[in-house]
Amino acid sequence: MLKSSLSELHAEDNIAVLTIDNGPKNLLSEPEFIDRKELLGWLDKNPQVGALVITGKGRHFSHGADVSKFGEAGGTELSTKLENARELLRTIEKLPIITAAAINGGCFGGGLEVALSCQFRIASPSAFLGLPEIMHGVVPGMGGMERLYRLLGKEKALRMILCGEMIGAKDALDLGLVTKLSENKNSFDETMAFVKELLSGKSLTQIHAIIETINLASEGDEDPSKGKFEAALAEAFKK
C-alpha cells in the first residue's frame, strides 16, 4: 500500500485502486494528490497490475481545489505545484494500462480534471460534474480544459467551461463526458466489474500494445503499432 496525506493506493489482484481521501469533499488541498514518481515506482513493483481505478472515499469523488487557499501560494510556488499536478495527470493519461474513474457525488474542478485523465468514467446516477473555476475568478489549471475539448469538441467544451456548468450524470452521459452510469448509488463496484471485463482473457502484453498504440496515435506518431503484433504473437507461442 502507498499512502499520502491526500490519497491511498493499493492493489486488488491485478487492479490498482487509487482513492482520494481528504475530508467529506475530498478536496485537493495540494494539486499533486499523489507523488508521480512514487506512483510509477509502486506500479513497477506491482507488474501484475493491468488497470487503475481512481475514486474518492465516501460520498464524493472530489470537489477539487480548496478555494479558501487560492490566495495563499505565491506565483512561482503555485506554478510549480500546478506543473507537478499536470505532469501527474499526463503520466496517468499515458499509462499503458486501463484507467477508469469511479465517480460518486460531486466531481468538480480539479476532481473532474483528475477523472478526465482516465480513459473511462463510470458515474453514479446522482453524480454531478463540472469545471466551475470561472465562478471563482480563475480557470482550470491541471489540463482539464484541453482534455474536455478533446473529449467533447470545441462548442460543448467552451459552453461548459465558460458557464461553469454543473452537469448531472444523465446529461453527462448524453454529452459523452462519462462512459456509462452505474445502477447503484456507489459506482465503485460496477467500475471494477467494467475494468475486469476489459481485462478478461487478455495478456498484459496485449493490453500494453493496444493502449500504447492508441496513445502514440493520439500524439501523431506515424507508425504507432509497429512491432506490437510481433510481440503479442511471440508471447502467444510461448504458451
Secondary structure, 3 states (H helix, E strand, C coil): CEECCCEEEEEECCEEEEEECCCCCCCECCCCCCCHHHHHHHHHHCCCCCEEEEEECCCCCECCECHHHCCCCCHHHHHHHHHHHHHHHHHHHHCCCEEEEEECCEEECHHHHHHHCCCEEEECCCCEEECHHHHHCCCCCCCHHHHHHHHHCHHHHHHHHHHCCEEEHHHHHHHCCCCEECCCCCCHHHHHHHHHHHHCCCCHHHHHHHHHHHHHHHCCCCCCCCCHHHHHHHHHHHC
